[in-house]
Amino acid sequence: MSNKQNINEITLSTAENIADELIFKSATTFVEDLAKSVPVASIALGLTKAISNYKTAKDQRQLLAFIQEAENTDAKFIEKFFKDKNNTELGFEILGILDQTYLEKQARMIFRTAKLFKEKEINKLEFDKYTYIITHLNSHLINILQELFFLKTNNEDPEFEFDISNPNMELVSFQFLREVESPLVFDGKTKIARYKRTDEFYQFYEKIFKD
């Protein structure tokens, strides 16, 4: 058996233990009603009855990545979250969002976004916007975002300072870039589309994107 398999088995076993403990400690909350009707042996079934739909390897992997990020960041978050009946609707919403993702990095970002929302650092509109962005990311866009953060601003001409020209337009739709003034090119009529990074981009990168 490979080291990777051993690590995965240990991680899943640990997550199952977390689920057992959550169910035990949350006996008087909605978690009990949902979780006691399903096998505790599976982490995918240990948190809520809704998770019983998470039967594929992809779904379980995404949920596990979400829980692992919670344990690494705030060990008590999951327990507190599921003990609060007011989080029922949000819990189901998060499961639906996770179902739209396939990269573990996306699951980690979803946890960070949920934590920001529960700690009132962002409002529901921002939560919805960030989770929308996360579900629309892929490996290509993730690499572009990583590169964008480390780009040096082009200030050869202080009057027309910019970060990037002709970017992937999805970054513009995410409001991570704003167009800036650019000079005319040789024919005196055409302009090259140039953009600068926004505060929105830096906030997303630092608080949600960065591992």
Secondary structure by P-SEA (a helix, b strand, c coil): ccaaaaaaaaaaaaaaaaaaaaaaaaccccccccccccccccccccccccccccccaaaaaaaaaaaaaaaacccaaaaaaaacccaaaaaaaaaaaaaacccaaaaaaaaaaaaaaaaccccaaaaaaaaaaaaaccaaaaaaaaaaaaccccccccccccccccccccccccccccccbbbbccccccccbbbbbcaaaaaaaaccccc
